[in-house]
Amino acid sequence: MEILYHVLFLVLECPNLKLKKPPWLHVPSAMTVYALVVVSYFLITGGIIYDVIVEPPSVGSMTDERGHQRMKLASYLMG
């Protein structure tokens, strides 16, 4: 296996890049990361994220107890 890696890295050569971090980018605090993880956890386990990805809510439709979706007639009062 070591020979395979040696041959592979003889062929491939990493470019010499000097990358710098943008000055406006900073590491978020631990509490911010924790809050994002907790909020995303509750959104995912609550099914909100899944519902939006799989079937975005549409205006004027409703789902019955069997899961079939149909258009709902909406009447507006003009006055």
N, C-alpha and C positions, 0 to 999 in steps of 0.2 A: 504494500500500500504506500509505503514511503517513497518507493521508486516512482510510482504513478504521480504522486504529488510533485516530486522533483522534476519529472519530465513536463508536467503541466505548467509549472512555474518557469521553466526554461523557455517555453513557447510564449506564455502570456507575460506581459510586462505592465506593471501598474504605472499610470501617468503621474508625473510629478506636479501635483496641483497644490497651490497654496490657498486654501479656503479660509476665510475669516467669517466669524459670526457677525451678523448685522448688529450695529450698536443699539438699535431700538428693541431687539429681541432679548428678553431676559427669562430666567427660569421662574415659573410660578411658585408661589409658596406652597408648603405642604397642605395647608388648610384648603387652598383653592383646588388642588388636585383631589383631595378627599371629598370635597363638596361635589365636584363634577362626577366622581365615581359613584357617590351615593345617589345623586339625582338620576344619572343614567341607569343605575340599577333598578330604581323604582319605576322609571318609565318603561324599561324593558320587561320587568316582571309583571307590571300592570297591563301589558299588552298594547300600550299606546304606540310605541315605536313600531311594533309588528303590524298593527292595523294600518298605520299610515303608509308603510312600505308596501304591504301586500295589496291593500285596497284603499286608496285614498278616498276620503269622504266626498261624496258628490252632493250638490245642492238639489233638492227636490226628489230625492229617493229615500226609501225607507226599507228596512229589512224586517221580515216577519219572523215568527218564532221558529220556523223551520230553516231559516237562513237564506230564503229566496229574496232577491232584491227586486223591487218594482218601483215605478215612478209614482210619486204622491202628487195628487192634484192640489195645488195651492191656490187659494182664492184670496185676493187682496181687496181691501175696501178702499175705494178711492173717495176722497172727500175733502 
